[in-house]
Amino acid sequence: MFDPFENTTIRGFVTSIHTHSREFKLQWAEEWKWINVDDLVEVYIV
């Protein structure tokens, strides 16, 4: 993910997608976060 100081890596499962707001919900362990598609630098599907 893009960060003005250093790009970060997040791993998890996409559990929901909001096409109108261009966000998806990424979940790992017991945590989750809404991520804006415009903040992505690279995506790998494993």
C-alpha positions in Angstrom: 0.0 0.0 0.0 1.1 3.5 -0.7 2.5 5.5 2.2 4.2 8.9 1.8 7.2 7.7 3.8 7.4 4.0 3.1 5.1 1.5 1.3 3.6 -1.1 3.5 2.6 -4.8 2.9 -0.7 -6.2 4.2 -1.9 -9.8 3.8 -5.3 -11.2 4.3 -8.6 -12.2 2.7 -11.0 -9.9 0.8 -14.4 -10.3 2.5 -16.4 -7.5 1.0 -16.2 -5.0 -1.9 -17.9 -1.6 -2.3 -17.7 -0.7 -6.0 -19.3 2.8 -5.5 -16.6 3.9 -3.0 -13.8 1.8 -4.6 -13.0 0.1 -1.3 -12.6 -3.5 -0.2 -12.5 -5.1 3.3 -9.4 -7.0 4.0 -9.5 -9.4 7.0 -6.7 -11.2 8.8 -6.9 -13.1 12.1 -9.4 -11.1 14.2 -8.8 -7.8 12.6 -10.0 -6.0 9.4 -9.5 -2.8 7.5 -11.3 -1.0 4.7 -8.7 -0.2 1.9 -9.2 2.2 -0.9 -8.2 0.9 -4.3 -6.4 4.1 -5.1 -3.9 3.4 -2.2 -2.7 0.1 -3.8 0.7 0.0 -5.4 0.8 -3.8 -6.2 -1.5 -6.8 -5.6 -0.5 -10.5 -5.6 -3.1 -13.2 -5.6 -1.8 -16.5 -4.1 
